[in-house]
Amino acid sequence: MRGPEGWWRRKSTPAKFETYTRWSFHFLALIEVPSIGLAAVGGLGPGLGALLLALTVVHAAVSMVTVSRGLDWTRGRRPQPVRLLGALAAVTAGAGLAALLVARAWPDSDRVATAAGMVFGIVMVVGAGISALALRGLRPLGAVVAAYGLAACAANLALGVPWSASLITAAGVLVGGGFIAFTAFFSVWLLDAVYALDEARETRARLAVAEERLRFGRDLHDVMGRNLAVVALKSELAVQLARRGRAEAVEQMIEVQRIARETQREVRDVVRGYREADLGVELAGARGVLAAAGIACEVRGEAVGLPDEVQSALGWVVREATTNVLRHGNAGRCGVRLETTEGRVVLTVENDGAGDVRGGGGSGLAGLRERLAEVGGTLEAGPAGGELFRLVARVPLTAAEVTA
């Protein structure tokens, strides 16, 4: 899992989308070198062609740095690269003017005009479009693209290019640069939406935990608050009766004792209901949750007939394994197998995200080992070859404990 595929699989979904967006615009800048730089060498020869190739390489490098810094700024990791936008504009202007000067020096050569015009047009279009990654809002974006178009028109007119050709060049820069700029704007918006959805999912999970804690606290309050109020009243009555020397005080204290025992039983019931997990419900829930996350899930085996304590322990294993697949991995497939053999129940959970899940070291797995130890069970977790991650829980089971 140390190869490129493992590096990719270890990323979260938003991080994958960010990487895709980042390298898409890096490739857009990098493609300048073979598309126009090498063409300039072929059209202009090793002298002037090499000069334009060097300017193209510098422009591509500055564009790629702008892509990285601009996307980092949109994610709040660094300040807006204002100086870098100025540097990109300067390099774009330098490469464009160099191309126009070359074309003017050899006005009778169609080959020179074609190569120089290609360099000028593409660096202007790419420069205008890449700048959008370091801007926020449609108005600044439109203003920058318009500025590149006007600069292209003005440069052509200053070097004696006819009005018609200058306007066509400016229109080409506006259309091409505007298209790339809109693509950049939409990509940043979509990237923000992906991160927002991921944060919303985490928030929903935290709210679910908080809601469960509130439910547990509410149940305890209902049990303890009511019974403790009765205990306080009964105790106060017993004190008053005892001071008067009346025998009824003993009966009141016996009642207090009974209520205390009843409270203990009710608290144990509340805690037991909170801690126990139904294996059948957890298996069905795992299938539904993973399917909703786009992970193919196959469940084999049934929990019918297993003792309650075994179902509770294995239910927590299914719950924790499902949570790990969703939280830490980017698996595409997950399999759950439950089987009873040789006097024990074996639960196996496998997924193809071995590069994303850490085996054996998490607090969640440590907690599962403690739960299984209470019923004499064991837990094994770790990579199982290739991309497979396997979790195996074994709980001893005698034949007499299985109901018909």
VOMAR-609143 format. One record per residue (C-alpha): residue number from 0; chain; x, y, z. Coordinates in pm, 1 decimal. Example, Ala and Ser with C-alpha at 12.3 -4.5 7.8 and 13.67 -1.06 7.14 Angstrom:
2
+-----+--------+----------+----------+----------+
! num ! cadena !        x !        y !        z !
+-----+--------+----------+----------+----------+
!   0 !      A !   1230.0 !   -450.0 !    780.0 !
!   1 !      A !   1367.0 !   -106.0 !    714.0 !
+-----+--------+----------+----------+----------+
% end
This chain:
404
+-----+--------+----------+----------+----------+
! num ! cadena !        x !        y !        z !
+-----+--------+----------+----------+----------+
!   0 !      A !      0.0 !      0.0 !      0.0 !
!   1 !      A !    299.3 !    231.6 !    -37.6 !
!   2 !      A !    240.2 !    286.8 !   -409.8 !
!   3 !      A !     45.7 !    567.4 !   -577.0 !
!   4 !      A !   -282.1 !    377.9 !   -545.2 !
!   5 !      A !   -238.8 !    339.1 !   -170.2 !
!   6 !      A !   -156.0 !    710.6 !   -137.6 !
!   7 !      A !   -476.4 !    792.9 !   -325.1 !
!   8 !      A !   -693.9 !    554.2 !   -123.5 !
!   9 !      A !   -572.1 !    696.2 !    206.9 !
!  10 !      A !   -722.5 !   1034.5 !    118.3 !
!  11 !      A !  -1072.5 !   1133.4 !    222.8 !
!  12 !      A !  -1330.6 !   1206.9 !    -44.6 !
!  13 !      A !  -1294.2 !   1589.0 !    -15.1 !
!  14 !      A !   -915.2 !   1555.0 !    -23.6 !
!  15 !      A !   -942.4 !   1340.6 !   -336.7 !
!  16 !      A !  -1157.4 !   1601.4 !   -507.0 !
!  17 !      A !   -916.9 !   1877.0 !   -403.9 !
!  18 !      A !   -623.0 !   1679.5 !   -543.9 !
!  19 !      A !   -810.5 !   1622.0 !   -869.4 !
!  20 !      A !   -892.9 !   1993.1 !   -898.7 !
!  21 !      A !   -539.4 !   2097.5 !   -812.3 !
!  22 !      A !   -370.7 !   1871.0 !  -1065.9 !
!  23 !      A !   -624.1 !   1948.4 !  -1337.9 !
!  24 !      A !   -518.6 !   2314.8 !  -1330.6 !
!  25 !      A !   -152.6 !   2217.9 !  -1289.2 !
!  26 !      A !   -184.4 !   2014.8 !  -1608.5 !
!  27 !      A !   -350.8 !   2309.5 !  -1781.7 !
!  28 !      A !    -47.9 !   2525.5 !  -1701.1 !
!  29 !      A !    201.5 !   2250.3 !  -1778.8 !
!  30 !      A !     51.0 !   2179.1 !  -2119.5 !
!  31 !      A !    180.2 !   2517.5 !  -2235.1 !
!  32 !      A !    531.9 !   2380.7 !  -2267.3 !
!  33 !      A !    470.8 !   2102.8 !  -2524.5 !
!  34 !      A !    182.7 !   2278.8 !  -2699.2 !
!  35 !      A !    340.4 !   2619.2 !  -2767.7 !
!  36 !      A !    698.1 !   2616.3 !  -2636.0 !
!  37 !      A !    814.6 !   2324.4 !  -2847.9 !
!  38 !      A !    610.4 !   2454.7 !  -3141.1 !
!  39 !      A !    795.6 !   2784.8 !  -3111.4 !
!  40 !      A !   1129.8 !   2607.1 !  -3128.9 !
!  41 !      A !   1017.4 !   2420.5 !  -3437.5 !
!  42 !      A !    882.5 !   2733.0 !  -3605.0 !
!  43 !      A !   1148.9 !   2985.4 !  -3506.9 !
!  44 !      A !   1461.3 !   2775.2 !  -3475.0 !
!  45 !      A !   1693.1 !   2716.0 !  -3178.7 !
!  46 !      A !   1760.8 !   3086.9 !  -3119.2 !
!  47 !      A !   1436.1 !   3279.9 !  -3088.1 !
!  48 !      A !   1244.2 !   2957.0 !  -3039.5 !
!  49 !      A !   1453.6 !   2869.6 !  -2734.6 !
!  50 !      A !   1389.5 !   3217.5 !  -2593.4 !
!  51 !      A !   1012.3 !   3181.9 !  -2625.1 !
!  52 !      A !   1035.8 !   2826.8 !  -2490.3 !
!  53 !      A !   1218.1 !   2956.9 !  -2181.1 !
!  54 !      A !    953.4 !   3226.5 !  -2130.7 !
!  55 !      A !    681.3 !   2964.6 !  -2169.5 !
!  56 !      A !    845.0 !   2741.0 !  -1908.2 !
!  57 !      A !    869.3 !   3033.8 !  -1664.6 !
!  58 !      A !    505.6 !   3124.7 !  -1730.5 !
!  59 !      A !    395.4 !   2764.0 !  -1674.6 !
!  60 !      A !    593.2 !   2743.4 !  -1348.2 !
!  61 !      A !    446.0 !   3068.2 !  -1213.0 !
!  62 !      A !     99.1 !   2953.7 !  -1317.7 !
!  63 !      A !    138.1 !   2624.0 !  -1131.5 !
!  64 !      A !    254.4 !   2803.9 !   -816.7 !
!  65 !      A !    -47.4 !   3034.8 !   -848.8 !
!  66 !      A !   -274.8 !   2730.8 !   -872.4 !
!  67 !      A !   -131.6 !   2584.9 !   -550.0 !
!  68 !      A !   -131.8 !   2911.2 !   -354.6 !
!  69 !      A !   -475.4 !   3010.7 !   -484.0 !
!  70 !      A !   -639.8 !   2682.4 !   -384.8 !
!  71 !      A !   -465.9 !   2693.9 !    -46.0 !
!  72 !      A !   -613.5 !   3042.5 !      0.0 !
!  73 !      A !   -964.5 !   2923.5 !    -87.1 !
!  74 !      A !   -929.5 !   2656.3 !    183.4 !
!  75 !      A !   -809.5 !   2913.4 !    440.5 !
!  76 !      A !   -456.0 !   2771.3 !    469.6 !
!  77 !      A !   -265.6 !   3083.6 !    364.4 !
!  78 !      A !   -333.6 !   3453.0 !    283.8 !
!  79 !      A !   -449.5 !   3562.0 !    -58.9 !
!  80 !      A !   -150.7 !   3553.7 !   -300.5 !
!  81 !      A !   -187.9 !   3910.8 !   -424.8 !
!  82 !      A !    182.5 !   3953.0 !   -508.5 !
!  83 !      A !    182.1 !   3623.9 !   -692.5 !
!  84 !      A !   -108.2 !   3747.6 !   -906.9 !
!  85 !      A !    105.2 !   4050.8 !   -994.6 !
!  86 !      A !    400.7 !   3825.9 !  -1077.5 !
!  87 !      A !    181.3 !   3610.2 !  -1300.7 !
!  88 !      A !     51.7 !   3919.4 !  -1480.7 !
!  89 !      A !    408.9 !   4045.3 !  -1529.7 !
!  90 !      A !    537.4 !   3713.7 !  -1664.1 !
!  91 !      A !    234.0 !   3686.5 !  -1892.6 !
!  92 !      A !    293.0 !   4037.3 !  -2024.5 !
!  93 !      A !    663.6 !   3966.2 !  -2076.6 !
!  94 !      A !    603.5 !   3644.5 !  -2269.5 !
!  95 !      A !    326.9 !   3802.4 !  -2473.8 !
!  96 !      A !    527.7 !   4113.0 !  -2565.5 !
!  97 !      A !    828.7 !   3898.9 !  -2657.1 !
!  98 !      A !    611.1 !   3698.0 !  -2893.4 !
!  99 !      A !    468.1 !   4015.5 !  -3052.8 !
! 100 !      A !    815.3 !   4166.6 !  -3095.8 !
! 101 !      A !    935.1 !   3850.1 !  -3266.4 !
! 102 !      A !    636.9 !   3857.9 !  -3502.1 !
! 103 !      A !    701.7 !   4226.3 !  -3581.7 !
! 104 !      A !   1070.8 !   4161.8 !  -3652.0 !
! 105 !      A !    979.3 !   3911.9 !  -3926.0 !
! 106 !      A !    655.4 !   4049.1 !  -4070.7 !
! 107 !      A !    688.6 !   3855.6 !  -4397.2 !
! 108 !      A !    722.6 !   3510.7 !  -4241.7 !
! 109 !      A !    395.1 !   3325.7 !  -4193.5 !
! 110 !      A !    572.4 !   3057.5 !  -3992.6 !
! 111 !      A !    708.4 !   3312.7 !  -3746.1 !
! 112 !      A !    373.7 !   3491.2 !  -3723.1 !
! 113 !      A !    190.2 !   3166.2 !  -3654.4 !
! 114 !      A !    432.7 !   3049.3 !  -3383.2 !
! 115 !      A !    449.5 !   3391.8 !  -3215.4 !
! 116 !      A !     73.0 !   3438.7 !  -3229.2 !
! 117 !      A !     19.3 !   3097.0 !  -3069.8 !
! 118 !      A !    254.9 !   3183.6 !  -2783.7 !
! 119 !      A !     90.8 !   3522.8 !  -2729.9 !
! 120 !      A !   -267.3 !   3396.0 !  -2735.7 !
! 121 !      A !   -220.7 !   3091.8 !  -2511.2 !
! 122 !      A !    -14.3 !   3263.1 !  -2239.7 !
! 123 !      A !   -271.4 !   3542.0 !  -2223.1 !
! 124 !      A !   -564.2 !   3298.3 !  -2203.1 !
! 125 !      A !   -398.6 !   3074.4 !  -1943.0 !
! 126 !      A !   -281.4 !   3372.1 !  -1737.5 !
! 127 !      A !   -631.2 !   3521.3 !  -1727.0 !
! 128 !      A !   -795.0 !   3189.0 !  -1638.4 !
! 129 !      A !   -545.3 !   3079.9 !  -1372.2 !
! 130 !      A !   -577.2 !   3416.7 !  -1196.2 !
! 131 !      A !   -938.7 !   3330.8 !  -1112.1 !
! 132 !      A !   -821.4 !   3067.9 !   -860.7 !
! 133 !      A !   -684.5 !   3344.2 !   -638.0 !
! 134 !      A !   -995.5 !   3562.9 !   -659.3 !
! 135 !      A !  -1332.5 !   3550.9 !   -486.1 !
! 136 !      A !  -1651.5 !   3662.8 !   -657.5 !
! 137 !      A !  -1765.1 !   3705.0 !  -1015.5 !
! 138 !      A !  -1697.0 !   4077.9 !  -1034.0 !
! 139 !      A !  -1321.7 !   4061.5 !   -955.0 !
! 140 !      A !  -1296.2 !   3759.8 !  -1183.0 !
! 141 !      A !  -1465.6 !   3939.9 !  -1470.9 !
! 142 !      A !  -1254.4 !   4249.9 !  -1413.0 !
! 143 !      A !   -928.4 !   4053.0 !  -1436.8 !
! 144 !      A !  -1034.4 !   3871.6 !  -1754.2 !
! 145 !      A !  -1142.6 !   4202.6 !  -1908.4 !
! 146 !      A !   -808.9 !   4358.0 !  -1810.7 !
! 147 !      A !   -618.5 !   4078.4 !  -1986.7 !
! 148 !      A !   -834.8 !   4125.2 !  -2297.2 !
! 149 !      A !   -781.4 !   4502.1 !  -2302.2 !
! 150 !      A !   -408.5 !   4454.9 !  -2245.0 !
! 151 !      A !   -391.4 !   4216.1 !  -2539.5 !
! 152 !      A !   -572.2 !   4464.7 !  -2762.6 !
! 153 !      A !   -356.2 !   4757.3 !  -2647.1 !
! 154 !      A !    -30.2 !   4565.5 !  -2698.4 !
! 155 !      A !   -125.7 !   4472.4 !  -3052.8 !
! 156 !      A !   -229.7 !   4827.9 !  -3137.5 !
! 157 !      A !     94.2 !   4967.6 !  -2989.7 !
! 158 !      A !    298.6 !   4746.0 !  -3219.7 !
! 159 !      A !    106.2 !   4849.0 !  -3526.1 !
! 160 !      A !   -135.5 !   4559.9 !  -3558.8 !
! 161 !      A !   -457.0 !   4664.8 !  -3740.7 !
! 162 !      A !   -769.5 !   4735.5 !  -3539.6 !
! 163 !      A !   -956.6 !   4434.1 !  -3674.1 !
! 164 !      A !   -681.0 !   4188.1 !  -3586.9 !
! 165 !      A !   -632.8 !   4350.3 !  -3245.0 !
! 166 !      A !  -1003.4 !   4322.3 !  -3163.8 !
! 167 !      A !  -1012.5 !   3958.6 !  -3277.6 !
! 168 !      A !   -715.4 !   3882.8 !  -3052.6 !
! 169 !      A !   -879.4 !   4058.9 !  -2758.0 !
! 170 !      A !  -1204.2 !   3868.6 !  -2819.4 !
! 171 !      A !  -1013.9 !   3540.9 !  -2825.5 !
! 172 !      A !   -847.4 !   3624.2 !  -2493.9 !
! 173 !      A !  -1181.8 !   3723.3 !  -2341.7 !
! 174 !      A !  -1357.4 !   3405.2 !  -2456.4 !
! 175 !      A !  -1075.3 !   3162.9 !  -2376.9 !
! 176 !      A !   -972.8 !   3330.6 !  -2053.1 !
! 177 !      A !  -1336.1 !   3369.8 !  -1948.5 !
! 178 !      A !  -1404.1 !   3001.4 !  -2006.8 !
! 179 !      A !  -1105.7 !   2891.5 !  -1798.0 !
! 180 !      A !  -1188.4 !   3149.6 !  -1530.3 !
! 181 !      A !  -1549.8 !   3029.6 !  -1508.2 !
! 182 !      A !  -1427.5 !   2670.7 !  -1487.5 !
! 183 !      A !  -1194.5 !   2771.9 !  -1203.2 !
! 184 !      A !  -1474.1 !   2958.4 !  -1025.6 !
! 185 !      A !  -1711.1 !   2661.8 !  -1055.8 !
! 186 !      A !  -1440.2 !   2416.2 !   -944.4 !
! 187 !      A !  -1369.4 !   2619.5 !   -629.8 !
! 188 !      A !  -1741.9 !   2644.8 !   -557.0 !
! 189 !      A !  -1781.7 !   2269.5 !   -600.0 !
! 190 !      A !  -1476.7 !   2203.3 !   -381.0 !
! 191 !      A !  -1623.7 !   2420.9 !   -105.3 !
! 192 !      A !  -1952.4 !   2231.7 !   -136.5 !
! 193 !      A !  -1778.6 !   1892.7 !   -104.0 !
! 194 !      A !  -1597.0 !   2004.4 !    211.5 !
! 195 !      A !  -1918.4 !   2152.8 !    350.3 !
! 196 !      A !  -2103.7 !   1825.7 !    294.3 !
! 197 !      A !  -1826.4 !   1632.6 !    465.5 !
! 198 !      A !  -1836.2 !   1870.4 !    762.8 !
! 199 !      A !  -2214.9 !   1836.8 !    773.9 !
! 200 !      A !  -2181.2 !   1459.0 !    789.3 !
! 201 !      A !  -1936.8 !   1484.4 !   1080.0 !
! 202 !      A !  -2164.7 !   1734.2 !   1252.9 !
! 203 !      A !  -2459.8 !   1500.1 !   1209.8 !
! 204 !      A !  -2259.3 !   1218.6 !   1366.7 !
! 205 !      A !  -2163.6 !   1439.1 !   1663.0 !
! 206 !      A !  -2525.3 !   1547.6 !   1705.1 !
! 207 !      A !  -2635.3 !   1184.3 !   1705.8 !
! 208 !      A !  -2387.6 !   1111.5 !   1985.0 !
! 209 !      A !  -2501.7 !   1418.5 !   2177.2 !
! 210 !      A !  -2865.7 !   1318.6 !   2132.9 !
! 211 !      A !  -2791.2 !    971.2 !   2267.3 !
! 212 !      A !  -2617.1 !   1121.0 !   2569.5 !
! 213 !      A !  -2913.8 !   1347.0 !   2632.1 !
! 214 !      A !  -3148.3 !   1049.5 !   2606.0 !
! 215 !      A !  -2939.7 !    855.8 !   2854.2 !
! 216 !      A !  -2923.2 !   1152.6 !   3091.9 !
! 217 !      A !  -3299.0 !   1208.2 !   3058.5 !
! 218 !      A !  -3374.0 !    843.3 !   3138.5 !
! 219 !      A !  -3149.8 !    854.2 !   3444.8 !
! 220 !      A !  -3309.4 !   1179.8 !   3556.5 !
! 221 !      A !  -3657.6 !   1030.3 !   3524.5 !
! 222 !      A !  -3559.9 !    727.1 !   3732.7 !
! 223 !      A !  -3337.6 !    889.6 !   3992.7 !
! 224 !      A !  -3525.7 !   1218.2 !   4028.1 !
! 225 !      A !  -3862.3 !   1058.8 !   4100.7 !
! 226 !      A !  -3735.0 !    788.2 !   4333.8 !
! 227 !      A !  -3494.1 !   1013.1 !   4524.3 !
! 228 !      A !  -3775.8 !   1260.2 !   4587.6 !
! 229 !      A !  -3982.9 !    980.2 !   4739.4 !
! 230 !      A !  -3683.8 !    861.5 !   4944.9 !
! 231 !      A !  -3632.9 !   1212.9 !   5080.5 !
! 232 !      A !  -3999.7 !   1244.3 !   5182.5 !
! 233 !      A !  -4008.9 !    897.6 !   5338.8 !
! 234 !      A !  -3685.1 !    960.3 !   5528.8 !
! 235 !      A !  -3810.9 !   1294.1 !   5661.9 !
! 236 !      A !  -4133.6 !   1129.0 !   5775.2 !
! 237 !      A !  -3939.4 !    849.6 !   5944.0 !
! 238 !      A !  -3727.3 !   1106.5 !   6130.6 !
! 239 !      A !  -4037.5 !   1286.3 !   6257.5 !
! 240 !      A !  -4200.1 !    957.8 !   6367.3 !
! 241 !      A !  -3881.6 !    840.2 !   6537.4 !
! 242 !      A !  -3856.6 !   1162.5 !   6738.1 !
! 243 !      A !  -4208.2 !   1102.1 !   6861.6 !
! 244 !      A !  -4121.5 !    744.8 !   6949.9 !
! 245 !      A !  -4372.8 !    593.0 !   6713.9 !
! 246 !      A !  -4322.7 !    244.4 !   6567.4 !
! 247 !      A !  -4436.2 !    354.1 !   6220.2 !
! 248 !      A !  -4086.5 !    500.1 !   6165.7 !
! 249 !      A !  -3952.9 !    146.0 !   6109.0 !
! 250 !      A !  -4213.3 !     84.0 !   5839.4 !
! 251 !      A !  -4117.7 !    407.4 !   5661.7 !
! 252 !      A !  -3748.1 !    312.5 !   5662.4 !
! 253 !      A !  -3834.6 !    -32.0 !   5526.3 !
! 254 !      A !  -4019.5 !    145.6 !   5246.8 !
! 255 !      A !  -3712.7 !    366.0 !   5187.1 !
! 256 !      A !  -3501.9 !     51.7 !   5164.0 !
! 257 !      A !  -3741.6 !   -101.6 !   4913.2 !
! 258 !      A !  -3741.0 !    211.6 !   4696.5 !
! 259 !      A !  -3359.5 !    222.1 !   4702.6 !
! 260 !      A !  -3339.5 !   -138.1 !   4579.2 !
! 261 !      A !  -3600.4 !    -64.3 !   4312.4 !
! 262 !      A !  -3397.9 !    238.4 !   4202.5 !
! 263 !      A !  -3085.6 !     25.2 !   4171.3 !
! 264 !      A !  -3272.2 !   -220.4 !   3950.2 !
! 265 !      A !  -3416.3 !     53.4 !   3729.6 !
! 266 !      A !  -3074.2 !    218.4 !   3686.5 !
! 267 !      A !  -2923.6 !   -116.9 !   3586.5 !
! 268 !      A !  -3202.5 !   -159.6 !   3330.1 !
! 269 !      A !  -3133.2 !    184.3 !   3186.0 !
! 270 !      A !  -2759.3 !    119.7 !   3163.5 !
! 271 !      A !  -2813.5 !   -226.5 !   3018.6 !
! 272 !      A !  -3041.3 !    -88.3 !   2749.7 !
! 273 !      A !  -2783.4 !    176.4 !   2669.2 !
! 274 !      A !  -2489.0 !    -62.3 !   2649.4 !
! 275 !      A !  -2650.1 !   -355.9 !   2473.3 !
! 276 !      A !  -2661.2 !   -370.1 !   2093.8 !
! 277 !      A !  -2889.6 !   -602.2 !   1897.7 !
! 278 !      A !  -2679.2 !   -794.7 !   1645.0 !
! 279 !      A !  -2958.1 !   -834.9 !   1389.9 !
! 280 !      A !  -3037.5 !   -464.9 !   1399.5 !
! 281 !      A !  -2669.9 !   -374.5 !   1369.9 !
! 282 !      A !  -2619.4 !   -603.9 !   1067.9 !
! 283 !      A !  -2917.7 !   -452.0 !    888.6 !
! 284 !      A !  -2805.6 !   -101.6 !    982.9 !
! 285 !      A !  -2450.8 !   -165.6 !    857.6 !
! 286 !      A !  -2583.9 !   -280.9 !    521.3 !
! 287 !      A !  -2804.8 !     26.2 !    485.1 !
! 288 !      A !  -2547.0 !    281.5 !    601.1 !
! 289 !      A !  -2268.2 !    142.7 !    381.6 !
! 290 !      A !  -2496.8 !    121.1 !     80.4 !
! 291 !      A !  -2597.3 !    485.5 !    132.7 !
! 292 !      A !  -2226.3 !    576.3 !    136.0 !
! 293 !      A !  -2173.9 !    402.1 !   -199.7 !
! 294 !      A !  -2000.2 !     97.6 !    -49.8 !
! 295 !      A !  -2120.6 !   -242.5 !   -167.4 !
! 296 !      A !  -2199.5 !   -448.8 !    143.0 !
! 297 !      A !  -2272.6 !   -821.8 !    158.1 !
! 298 !      A !  -2397.0 !   -974.6 !    484.8 !
! 299 !      A !  -2399.3 !  -1351.3 !    529.1 !
! 300 !      A !  -2532.4 !  -1533.0 !    833.4 !
! 301 !      A !  -2809.5 !  -1462.1 !   1084.5 !
! 302 !      A !  -2811.0 !  -1371.4 !   1453.1 !
! 303 !      A !  -3128.3 !  -1568.6 !   1531.9 !
! 304 !      A !  -3089.6 !  -1797.8 !   1834.3 !
! 305 !      A !  -2771.6 !  -1646.4 !   1976.4 !
! 306 !      A !  -2765.1 !  -1554.3 !   2347.9 !
! 307 !      A !  -2826.8 !  -1190.1 !   2434.6 !
! 308 !      A !  -2477.7 !  -1128.6 !   2573.7 !
! 309 !      A !  -2317.2 !  -1269.6 !   2259.0 !
! 310 !      A !  -2541.0 !  -1060.4 !   2034.3 !
! 311 !      A !  -2464.3 !   -749.6 !   2237.9 !
! 312 !      A !  -2085.1 !   -799.3 !   2217.3 !
! 313 !      A !  -2085.0 !   -879.1 !   1845.2 !
! 314 !      A !  -2332.4 !   -597.9 !   1776.0 !
! 315 !      A !  -2077.9 !   -350.3 !   1909.3 !
! 316 !      A !  -1813.6 !   -508.3 !   1684.2 !
! 317 !      A !  -2034.4 !   -454.5 !   1377.2 !
! 318 !      A !  -2108.2 !    -97.4 !   1484.4 !
! 319 !      A !  -1743.3 !     -6.6 !   1541.9 !
! 320 !      A !  -1625.9 !   -179.8 !   1221.8 !
! 321 !      A !  -1887.2 !      5.3 !   1016.5 !
! 322 !      A !  -1789.0 !    335.4 !   1174.9 !
! 323 !      A !  -1421.2 !    273.7 !   1094.8 !
! 324 !      A !  -1498.1 !    195.2 !    730.7 !
! 325 !      A !  -1697.0 !    517.8 !    695.9 !
! 326 !      A !  -1468.1 !    741.5 !    899.7 !
! 327 !      A !  -1117.1 !    624.6 !    812.4 !
! 328 !      A !  -1143.6 !    448.4 !    480.0 !
! 329 !      A !  -1251.8 !    488.5 !    121.6 !
! 330 !      A !  -1349.2 !    129.6 !     64.7 !
! 331 !      A !  -1559.8 !     25.0 !   -230.9 !
! 332 !      A !  -1666.2 !   -311.4 !    -90.7 !
! 333 !      A !  -1734.1 !   -453.5 !    255.7 !
! 334 !      A !  -1830.0 !   -807.0 !    352.9 !
! 335 !      A !  -1973.4 !   -927.4 !    685.3 !
! 336 !      A !  -1987.2 !  -1297.6 !    763.8 !
! 337 !      A !  -2138.4 !  -1453.5 !   1078.2 !
! 338 !      A !  -2099.5 !  -1825.0 !   1142.0 !
! 339 !      A !  -2120.3 !  -2066.5 !   1433.0 !
! 340 !      A !  -1860.0 !  -2341.3 !   1434.7 !
! 341 !      A !  -1683.5 !  -2562.1 !   1688.9 !
! 342 !      A !  -1862.4 !  -2417.4 !   1987.8 !
! 343 !      A !  -1799.2 !  -2053.4 !   1908.8 !
! 344 !      A !  -1942.5 !  -1767.9 !   1705.0 !
! 345 !      A !  -1708.2 !  -1608.2 !   1450.5 !
! 346 !      A !  -1780.8 !  -1263.5 !   1304.3 !
! 347 !      A !  -1562.3 !  -1154.3 !   1012.0 !
! 348 !      A !  -1572.1 !   -803.5 !    863.4 !
! 349 !      A !  -1360.5 !   -736.5 !    553.2 !
! 350 !      A !  -1319.7 !   -427.3 !    336.9 !
! 351 !      A !  -1085.6 !   -323.7 !     58.2 !
! 352 !      A !   -947.2 !    -19.4 !    238.7 !
! 353 !      A !   -641.1 !   -164.1 !    411.7 !
! 354 !      A !   -440.0 !    150.2 !    339.6 !
! 355 !      A !   -691.4 !    368.0 !    523.7 !
! 356 !      A !   -764.4 !    174.4 !    844.0 !
! 357 !      A !   -509.7 !    130.5 !   1119.3 !
! 358 !      A !   -528.8 !   -207.0 !   1284.5 !
! 359 !      A !   -491.8 !   -274.2 !   1653.4 !
! 360 !      A !   -397.0 !     70.5 !   1775.7 !
! 361 !      A !   -720.2 !    263.8 !   1795.6 !
! 362 !      A !   -915.8 !    325.0 !   2113.1 !
! 363 !      A !  -1225.4 !    187.4 !   1940.2 !
! 364 !      A !  -1064.5 !   -152.1 !   1880.4 !
! 365 !      A !   -922.7 !   -153.3 !   2233.3 !
! 366 !      A !  -1273.4 !    -96.5 !   2369.3 !
! 367 !      A !  -1405.4 !   -384.6 !   2156.6 !
! 368 !      A !  -1137.9 !   -616.8 !   2294.6 !
! 369 !      A !  -1248.2 !   -526.7 !   2646.7 !
! 370 !      A !  -1614.6 !   -595.5 !   2564.5 !
! 371 !      A !  -1531.9 !   -929.6 !   2403.7 !
! 372 !      A !  -1307.2 !  -1025.0 !   2694.3 !
! 373 !      A !  -1609.7 !   -996.6 !   2925.4 !
! 374 !      A !  -1772.7 !  -1286.8 !   2738.3 !
! 375 !      A !  -1447.5 !  -1476.4 !   2682.4 !
! 376 !      A !  -1403.0 !  -1354.2 !   2324.8 !
! 377 !      A !  -1106.3 !  -1231.9 !   2121.2 !
! 378 !      A !  -1053.4 !   -978.4 !   1844.4 !
! 379 !      A !   -801.7 !   -970.6 !   1558.7 !
! 380 !      A !   -770.5 !   -676.8 !   1318.5 !
! 381 !      A !   -523.2 !   -581.3 !   1048.9 !
! 382 !      A !   -431.2 !   -598.9 !    678.9 !
! 383 !      A !   -495.4 !   -937.6 !    520.2 !
! 384 !      A !   -294.2 !   -905.6 !    200.0 !
! 385 !      A !   -323.7 !   -658.7 !    -84.2 !
! 386 !      A !   -589.3 !   -397.0 !    -15.7 !
! 387 !      A !   -790.1 !   -615.4 !    219.2 !
! 388 !      A !   -846.8 !   -520.7 !    583.1 !
! 389 !      A !   -995.6 !   -793.0 !    801.6 !
! 390 !      A !  -1150.3 !   -783.9 !   1150.1 !
! 391 !      A !  -1231.3 !  -1117.4 !   1315.3 !
! 392 !      A !  -1419.6 !  -1150.7 !   1647.1 !
! 393 !      A !  -1455.1 !  -1490.3 !   1815.4 !
! 394 !      A !  -1687.8 !  -1559.0 !   2107.9 !
! 395 !      A !  -1710.1 !  -1903.5 !   2272.9 !
! 396 !      A !  -2051.5 !  -2064.1 !   2263.5 !
! 397 !      A !  -2174.6 !  -2396.8 !   2402.9 !
! 398 !      A !  -2444.7 !  -2592.9 !   2226.7 !
! 399 !      A !  -2676.6 !  -2555.2 !   2523.4 !
! 400 !      A !  -2672.2 !  -2177.8 !   2491.1 !
! 401 !      A !  -2822.5 !  -2180.7 !   2142.5 !
! 402 !      A !  -3198.3 !  -2184.9 !   2136.7 !
! 403 !      A !  -3388.4 !  -2381.9 !   1878.1 !
+-----+--------+----------+----------+----------+
% end
